[in-house]
């Protein structure tokens, strides 16, 4: 499969989100390789998106989101989970797509060993924390270039998802801009995570 290029990702996160559906994220480690076909994502812009980590400007934590496109932005949430994002737009302009769910395509046994409490294979990468977990991605991978053929974590093209099979709706669990239909998923995939509406009483930026 061909690598996704930086130019393909240096665009509005809303467009990139749809482009990423059907693509595969492949992660290599000394334990082996796990590949995941992306079936659910969420778009986040920057300075004009109150649910984004970049809404209040650049910090040491969110610096990767300011580009260039094609890099991995990893953050720790709720003191227990990692979430992974693909950086979009151009250098200096923040934006990203949160990877929410996928279907295991390679390395099923390794994926199972990393998420032993998950009973069904289709749920191994259902949800952003599980997705990061089966791929073995942690904060140390923050900033990795997904478009580099020699990178241990690569984003590659998969079978294109037909427009008729793509659905959109509100983002999950955010406390701001919660009704924007910026979550996108593949209709009919059992790996798509359950929708949970956010609450304004808990402010938690997502990407």
Backbone bond lengths (Angstrom), bond angles and torsions (degrees), N, CA, C in turn:
res aa  C-N    CA-C-N  psi(-1)  N-CA   C-N-CA  omega(-1)  CA-C   N-CA-C  phi
1 X - - - 1.459 - - 1.525 110.06 -
2 X 1.323 116.60 145.27 1.454 120.60 -178.19 1.528 111.16 -80.38
3 X 1.326 114.23 152.46 1.458 120.71 179.60 1.536 110.42 -75.82
4 X 1.328 117.24 142.50 1.460 120.90 170.82 1.528 107.21 -72.54
5 X 1.335 117.06 135.59 1.462 120.73 -175.06 1.527 111.87 -93.17
6 X 1.314 114.85 161.11 1.464 120.28 178.50 1.521 111.62 -62.03
7 X 1.318 117.04 -39.57 1.469 120.08 -179.73 1.526 111.66 -61.54
8 X 1.327 117.26 -33.60 1.464 120.87 179.32 1.521 112.13 -69.27
9 X 1.331 116.70 -20.62 1.455 121.53 -178.11 1.524 113.25 -102.36
10 X 1.329 116.99 -12.13 1.463 121.39 -177.41 1.527 110.96 -83.92
11 X 1.331 115.41 51.67 1.458 122.84 -175.49 1.519 109.28 -136.67
12 X 1.328 116.33 178.14 1.456 121.50 178.89 1.529 110.44 -56.71
13 X 1.349 118.36 132.89 1.461 121.05 -179.72 1.525 113.89 -55.18
14 X 1.337 117.85 -30.42 1.461 119.92 179.22 1.529 111.44 -64.23
15 X 1.317 116.58 -36.91 1.467 120.39 177.33 1.518 110.31 -75.75
16 X 1.330 116.62 -44.14 1.465 120.76 -178.61 1.528 110.78 -60.98
17 X 1.333 117.63 -36.12 1.462 120.76 -179.87 1.527 111.05 -56.48
18 X 1.308 116.84 -45.63 1.467 120.70 179.03 1.531 110.71 -68.15
19 X 1.325 115.76 -36.25 1.470 120.75 179.75 1.530 111.60 -65.18
20 X 1.322 117.23 -31.50 1.464 120.36 -175.92 1.527 113.26 -76.61
21 X 1.329 117.64 -22.79 1.462 119.40 179.50 1.530 110.05 -61.15
22 X 1.318 116.29 128.44 1.455 121.43 -177.37 1.516 113.95 92.59
23 X 1.341 117.19 -17.32 1.463 120.42 174.94 1.527 109.53 -72.90
24 X 1.333 116.85 162.73 1.452 121.76 179.05 1.519 110.70 -115.42
25 X 1.314 115.88 138.35 1.458 122.45 170.41 1.516 106.72 -105.33
26 X 1.336 116.90 122.34 1.453 122.40 -177.20 1.529 109.75 -116.87
27 X 1.311 115.07 128.46 1.461 120.78 -177.36 1.522 110.13 -122.04
28 X 1.343 115.78 122.34 1.450 122.14 178.53 1.522 110.44 -104.80
29 X 1.316 115.74 139.88 1.457 121.96 178.02 1.530 107.34 -147.31
30 X 1.340 118.51 172.50 1.471 119.11 176.12 1.525 112.90 -57.59
31 X 1.328 117.94 -22.27 1.470 121.82 179.43 1.520 112.56 -78.16
32 X 1.334 116.90 -22.58 1.451 120.83 -177.01 1.519 110.97 136.74
33 X 1.334 116.16 -168.10 1.461 122.05 -177.67 1.524 110.60 -112.00
34 X 1.329 115.10 139.74 1.459 121.84 169.79 1.523 107.57 -124.08
35 X 1.321 115.67 132.72 1.456 120.79 176.27 1.517 110.19 -119.30
36 X 1.327 116.11 142.37 1.463 121.90 -178.27 1.527 109.42 -132.01
37 X 1.330 116.55 127.74 1.469 121.70 173.15 1.523 107.94 -84.99
38 X 1.322 117.02 123.30 1.459 121.88 -175.08 1.522 111.27 -75.89
39 X 1.350 115.51 127.67 1.465 120.13 -179.42 1.527 112.88 -125.96
40 X 1.336 117.69 -5.17 1.472 119.83 178.35 1.525 109.13 -153.62
41 X 1.325 116.24 130.26 1.464 121.85 -178.31 1.528 109.27 -143.28
42 X 1.336 115.67 166.14 1.472 121.73 176.64 1.520 109.54 -135.91
43 X 1.317 116.54 133.50 1.463 121.50 179.38 1.524 111.00 -89.59
44 X 1.329 115.23 139.99 1.465 122.43 174.63 1.514 108.47 -136.00
45 X 1.319 114.85 126.26 1.457 119.38 173.38 1.521 107.84 -88.12
46 X 1.320 118.00 -160.29 1.445 119.81 -175.18 1.510 114.56 -116.69
47 X 1.321 116.50 -97.86 1.455 121.70 -171.41 1.526 113.10 -70.64
48 X 1.347 117.79 -15.37 1.460 120.63 178.74 1.530 112.11 -106.88
49 X 1.330 117.84 12.09 1.462 122.31 -177.92 1.531 109.16 -122.64
50 X 1.336 118.73 102.90 1.470 121.21 -176.08 1.521 114.12 -65.67
51 X 1.330 119.15 -11.29 1.459 121.41 176.03 1.529 112.54 -90.98
52 X 1.329 116.62 -2.19 1.456 121.45 -176.38 1.522 111.78 -89.71
53 X 1.331 116.18 147.90 1.463 120.81 174.52 1.522 112.22 -62.10
54 X 1.331 117.02 -21.53 1.470 120.68 -176.21 1.522 113.18 -94.26
55 X 1.307 117.87 3.73 1.469 121.11 -173.99 1.525 112.42 -57.60
56 X 1.329 116.77 -35.50 1.472 120.65 -178.43 1.526 113.26 -99.36
57 X 1.324 116.77 13.39 1.450 120.00 175.23 1.519 113.71 107.47
58 X 1.297 114.55 -179.85 1.463 121.92 -174.37 1.522 111.76 -79.41
59 X 1.335 115.34 136.23 1.459 122.31 175.21 1.523 108.08 -135.89
60 X 1.321 115.96 173.88 1.466 119.31 177.10 1.523 110.66 -61.76
61 X 1.329 116.99 -36.30 1.457 121.04 -177.96 1.519 112.62 -67.15
62 X 1.341 117.99 -43.39 1.465 120.45 -172.10 1.524 113.88 -100.14
63 X 1.329 117.80 10.32 1.474 121.61 -172.76 1.525 112.69 -55.62
64 X 1.335 117.82 -36.03 1.465 120.51 -178.37 1.523 111.13 -61.51
65 X 1.329 117.69 -30.60 1.466 121.23 -178.77 1.521 113.26 -66.55
66 X 1.331 116.66 -15.54 1.452 120.76 -179.55 1.535 112.02 -87.07
67 X 1.307 116.52 10.91 1.448 120.69 171.41 1.518 114.29 96.39
68 X 1.340 113.13 173.00 1.465 128.67 3.74 1.525 113.11 -72.88
69 X 1.328 115.11 168.68 1.465 121.07 -179.56 1.526 110.97 -65.20
70 X 1.341 114.91 159.20 1.453 119.83 174.67 1.508 115.28 93.04
71 X 1.322 116.96 -1.60 1.460 119.82 179.15 1.537 109.87 -96.09
72 X 1.316 114.90 160.99 1.456 121.94 -179.75 1.531 109.48 -92.34
73 X 1.338 116.35 127.56 1.463 121.74 174.20 1.521 107.16 -108.38
74 X 1.336 116.34 117.08 1.461 122.31 -177.27 1.520 108.82 -116.43
75 X 1.324 116.54 132.99 1.462 119.41 175.59 1.527 110.53 -136.60
76 X 1.325 114.86 159.18 1.459 123.42 -178.07 1.519 107.83 -103.13
77 X 1.325 117.54 133.88 1.462 120.80 -174.44 1.525 110.07 -132.51
78 X 1.327 115.57 144.00 1.465 123.17 177.70 1.526 113.35 57.55
79 X 1.339 116.32 19.83 1.453 120.40 176.82 1.513 114.94 69.52
80 X 1.358 117.12 14.69 1.468 117.90 -176.40 1.521 115.28 -149.62
81 X 1.338 118.85 -18.45 1.460 120.31 -172.30 1.528 111.50 -125.33
82 X 1.345 115.41 148.38 1.457 121.38 169.59 1.525 108.86 -101.70
83 X 1.328 115.93 144.51 1.460 122.83 174.09 1.520 107.95 -125.43
84 X 1.337 116.96 147.22 1.459 120.81 -174.96 1.525 110.70 -124.05
85 X 1.321 114.41 142.91 1.461 122.96 -176.27 1.518 110.21 -135.38
86 X 1.321 115.79 149.52 1.460 122.51 172.29 1.523 107.69 -99.78
87 X 1.331 117.13 122.41 1.462 121.72 -178.58 1.526 109.96 -73.95
88 X 1.349 115.83 138.80 1.467 122.62 -177.53 1.536 110.49 -121.57
89 X 1.313 114.79 -170.67 1.471 123.97 176.48 1.524 112.08 61.35
90 X 1.317 118.17 -163.40 1.454 122.45 -174.56 1.521 111.19 -104.71
91 X 1.313 115.59 164.95 1.463 121.13 -177.75 1.529 110.36 -57.12
92 X 1.331 115.99 123.71 1.452 121.58 -179.48 1.512 114.54 97.20
93 X 1.341 117.41 -11.15 1.469 122.09 178.92 1.524 107.50 -114.73
94 X 1.342 119.09 112.78 1.462 120.60 -172.42 1.520 114.15 -77.58
95 X 1.320 114.45 146.85 1.453 122.18 175.68 1.516 108.93 175.00
96 X 1.336 116.52 151.65 1.458 119.91 -179.44 1.514 110.17 -160.73
97 X 1.331 114.75 166.22 1.460 122.29 174.21 1.519 107.94 -121.27
98 X 1.326 116.41 120.29 1.451 122.24 175.90 1.529 109.25 -76.20
99 X 1.331 116.59 131.25 1.455 121.37 178.13 1.518 108.19 -91.00
100 X 1.343 116.52 114.23 1.457 121.23 -170.84 1.531 114.03 -98.17
101 X 1.322 118.65 -35.71 1.462 119.13 -175.45 1.517 110.80 -160.07
102 X 1.339 115.08 156.21 1.453 119.97 179.24 1.517 111.97 -158.71
103 X 1.306 114.82 172.93 1.465 123.48 177.87 1.525 108.41 -113.52
104 X 1.327 117.57 130.97 1.457 121.57 -178.32 1.533 109.76 -67.36
105 X 1.326 116.24 127.99 1.462 121.64 178.59 1.525 112.01 -113.09
106 X 1.332 116.70 -25.22 1.464 122.43 -177.43 1.521 108.77 -143.64
107 X 1.331 116.21 142.07 1.462 119.66 173.96 1.514 114.49 75.34
108 X 1.330 117.05 41.20 1.463 120.81 -176.14 1.534 112.04 -60.67
109 X 1.316 117.97 -42.25 1.465 120.06 -178.99 1.526 111.34 -63.18
110 X 1.329 117.18 -41.44 1.458 120.84 178.26 1.520 110.41 -65.98
111 X 1.331 116.38 -41.24 1.468 120.19 177.54 1.522 110.47 -60.05
112 X 1.334 116.87 -42.66 1.468 120.31 178.03 1.525 111.54 -61.28
113 X 1.329 116.84 -40.69 1.469 120.14 -178.27 1.519 111.92 -66.90
114 X 1.325 116.59 -26.50 1.466 120.18 -179.86 1.524 112.56 -83.89
115 X 1.329 116.86 -20.49 1.465 121.17 178.18 1.533 108.94 -129.64
116 X 1.336 117.70 63.27 1.468 120.38 -172.96 1.524 114.77 -64.72
117 X 1.324 117.88 -21.01 1.471 120.11 -178.60 1.524 112.58 -80.63
118 X 1.328 117.77 -12.41 1.462 121.56 -179.27 1.529 109.24 -80.53
119 X 1.311 116.96 124.85 1.461 121.25 -172.96 1.517 113.88 -82.53
120 X 1.331 117.59 -35.40 1.459 121.11 -175.88 1.524 110.35 -111.31
121 X 1.336 115.89 136.43 1.465 120.24 -178.48 1.523 111.89 -58.48
122 X 1.324 117.54 -35.59 1.460 120.80 -176.93 1.520 111.39 -66.34
123 X 1.335 117.81 -17.10 1.459 122.15 -179.59 1.530 113.31 -98.13
124 X 1.332 117.70 0.04 1.463 120.71 -175.75 1.528 112.65 -58.91
125 X 1.328 116.70 -37.61 1.468 121.01 -179.55 1.518 110.79 -120.22
126 X 1.337 116.88 31.22 1.465 122.12 179.36 1.518 109.50 -93.43
127 X 1.332 115.78 99.90 1.457 122.23 -174.82 1.517 109.74 115.93
128 X 1.328 118.18 146.89 1.469 120.99 -173.35 1.520 114.46 -62.10
129 X 1.342 118.88 -36.91 1.464 120.78 -179.80 1.531 110.75 -69.19
130 X 1.334 117.13 -43.04 1.457 120.23 177.89 1.520 111.44 -64.69
131 X 1.331 116.67 -39.18 1.463 121.06 179.15 1.523 110.75 -60.10
132 X 1.324 116.58 -48.19 1.467 120.34 178.12 1.525 110.76 -63.08
133 X 1.345 116.17 -38.64 1.452 120.59 -177.08 1.513 113.56 -65.13
134 X 1.342 117.99 -46.46 1.464 119.81 -178.23 1.525 111.56 -67.30
135 X 1.321 116.85 -26.68 1.464 121.16 178.37 1.529 112.30 -84.58
136 X 1.340 116.93 -8.03 1.458 120.78 -179.75 1.509 113.62 70.18
137 X 1.331 117.09 26.93 1.464 121.68 -176.87 1.517 110.36 -92.28
138 X 1.338 115.65 130.26 1.457 122.93 177.91 1.528 109.11 -131.33
139 X 1.316 115.78 -176.10 1.464 120.85 -178.05 1.531 112.60 -58.38
140 X 1.324 117.24 -26.97 1.466 120.18 -179.15 1.526 111.94 -65.26
141 X 1.334 117.57 -17.69 1.461 121.08 178.74 1.527 112.57 -90.98
142 X 1.308 117.82 0.98 1.461 121.06 178.60 1.526 110.45 -58.28
143 X 1.327 116.64 128.09 1.457 121.52 177.97 1.512 115.10 95.13
144 X 1.323 118.75 -6.30 1.473 121.06 179.22 1.528 110.61 -60.04
145 X 1.327 115.06 140.24 1.464 121.48 -179.74 1.525 109.62 -86.10
146 X 1.313 116.72 108.44 1.459 122.09 -177.64 1.521 113.07 -72.59
147 X 1.331 117.62 -15.14 1.462 121.46 -178.35 1.527 112.87 -93.68
148 X 1.325 117.36 -2.63 1.466 122.64 179.65 1.527 109.04 -83.27
149 X 1.347 119.13 121.07 1.469 120.78 -179.14 1.523 113.43 -59.54
150 X 1.335 117.64 -22.20 1.461 121.62 -179.02 1.523 113.17 -95.38
151 X 1.334 117.08 2.86 1.454 120.89 -178.85 1.525 110.53 -71.49
152 X 1.336 118.69 144.72 1.469 120.29 175.86 1.527 113.01 -69.19
153 X 1.333 116.75 -17.60 1.470 121.27 176.35 1.525 107.10 -125.46
154 X 1.331 116.47 120.17 1.463 120.40 -173.95 1.526 110.76 -129.52
155 X 1.316 114.58 148.73 1.463 122.19 176.56 1.524 107.72 -108.21
156 X 1.342 115.67 119.37 1.459 119.90 -176.14 1.527 110.36 -124.04
157 X 1.315 115.22 156.90 1.463 120.99 179.20 1.518 110.83 -72.20
158 X 1.314 115.45 144.25 1.463 122.16 173.99 1.513 109.41 -125.74
159 X 1.314 115.95 -166.04 1.464 120.45 177.17 1.526 109.30 -65.42
160 X 1.329 116.26 126.79 1.456 120.81 -177.73 1.528 110.70 -65.61
161 X 1.333 115.40 137.34 1.455 121.48 178.93 1.528 108.88 -86.34
162 X 1.321 116.97 128.91 1.464 120.99 179.61 1.520 110.38 -65.27
163 X 1.317 116.54 144.83 1.461 121.43 -179.46 1.530 111.74 -57.13
164 X 1.319 117.17 -34.44 1.467 120.84 -179.99 1.523 112.40 -66.71
165 X 1.331 116.90 -17.07 1.464 121.49 -178.36 1.527 112.82 -100.44
166 X 1.321 117.54 5.60 1.465 122.03 -179.33 1.527 109.51 -102.81
167 X 1.326 116.23 132.98 1.459 122.36 177.18 1.531 109.09 -122.69
168 X 1.324 115.59 155.12 1.458 121.52 178.99 1.521 110.06 -134.39
169 X 1.323 116.43 150.75 1.452 121.53 178.30 1.519 110.56 -167.03
170 X 1.341 117.23 -174.49 1.474 121.19 -177.38 1.524 112.07 -62.36
171 X 1.327 114.74 150.83 1.457 120.14 176.03 1.527 110.27 -69.49
172 X 1.327 116.10 159.63 1.460 121.95 -172.44 1.523 111.73 -96.21
173 X 1.333 116.72 127.72 1.452 121.63 167.12 1.513 117.43 71.38
174 X 1.335 119.44 9.64 1.463 120.27 179.57 1.521 109.79 -86.81
175 X 1.332 116.19 152.17 1.461 121.19 -177.58 1.520 112.30 -98.43
176 X 1.331 117.40 -7.20 1.464 121.50 179.66 1.523 108.88 -131.87
177 X 1.330 116.03 148.58 1.472 121.40 -179.04 1.519 110.75 48.35
178 X 1.329 116.33 41.65 1.454 121.45 -171.07 1.524 114.45 -74.40
179 X 1.319 117.75 -15.77 1.460 119.64 -177.38 1.529 113.62 -98.54
180 X 1.333 117.28 -0.25 1.462 119.39 177.01 1.529 109.28 -66.65
181 X 1.320 118.57 131.73 1.469 121.53 -177.82 1.523 111.83 -81.83
182 X 1.321 117.01 60.50 1.465 122.13 -174.06 1.518 113.22 -104.38
183 X 1.325 117.27 9.97 1.472 121.63 170.10 1.518 107.43 -96.65
184 X 1.322 116.84 133.79 1.456 122.16 -174.80 1.524 108.97 -130.99
185 X 1.341 117.31 137.63 1.453 119.18 -177.37 1.520 111.59 -147.59
186 X 1.340 115.26 165.89 1.454 122.27 177.73 1.521 108.24 -88.01
187 X 1.316 115.86 118.63 1.459 121.06 -178.93 1.523 110.46 -62.34
188 X 1.331 116.06 133.09 1.452 120.54 176.73 1.509 115.59 91.24
189 X 1.328 118.76 -9.81 1.463 120.19 178.53 1.523 109.45 -75.96
190 X 1.324 116.65 127.26 1.463 121.22 179.79 1.520 112.27 -72.99
191 X 1.334 117.73 -10.93 1.465 120.98 -179.67 1.525 112.89 -83.87
192 X 1.324 117.74 -13.77 1.467 120.54 179.92 1.525 109.05 -60.46
193 X 1.333 116.37 134.22 1.462 120.62 -175.19 1.525 111.65 -76.53
194 X 1.326 115.46 162.42 1.461 121.14 179.81 1.524 110.30 -73.03
195 X 1.328 116.57 141.68 1.463 120.61 178.73 1.523 110.45 -76.31
196 X 1.330 115.53 132.68 1.460 122.02 175.20 1.522 108.48 -133.85
197 X 1.315 116.04 112.33 1.455 120.65 -179.23 1.519 110.55 -67.98
198 X 1.319 116.30 141.30 1.455 121.28 178.61 1.521 111.83 -74.60
199 X 1.319 115.40 173.96 1.458 121.86 177.22 1.506 109.81 -132.45
200 X 1.304 116.39 140.56 1.464 120.42 -177.65 1.525 112.82 -71.84
201 X 1.310 116.56 -9.73 1.458 119.26 -179.15 1.515 113.14 -81.39
202 X 1.326 117.17 -11.70 1.455 120.55 178.01 1.510 108.62 -127.98
203 X 1.308 118.00 102.82 1.454 122.08 -176.67 1.512 108.65 -84.44
204 X 1.319 116.99 116.77 1.458 122.39 -178.47 1.524 109.83 -144.70
205 X 1.348 116.27 102.49 1.451 119.68 176.55 1.523 107.75 -68.08
206 X 1.339 116.13 151.46 1.441 119.86 -172.73 1.523 114.36 -110.37
207 X 1.322 119.41 -38.64 1.464 118.14 -177.82 1.506 109.41 -155.82
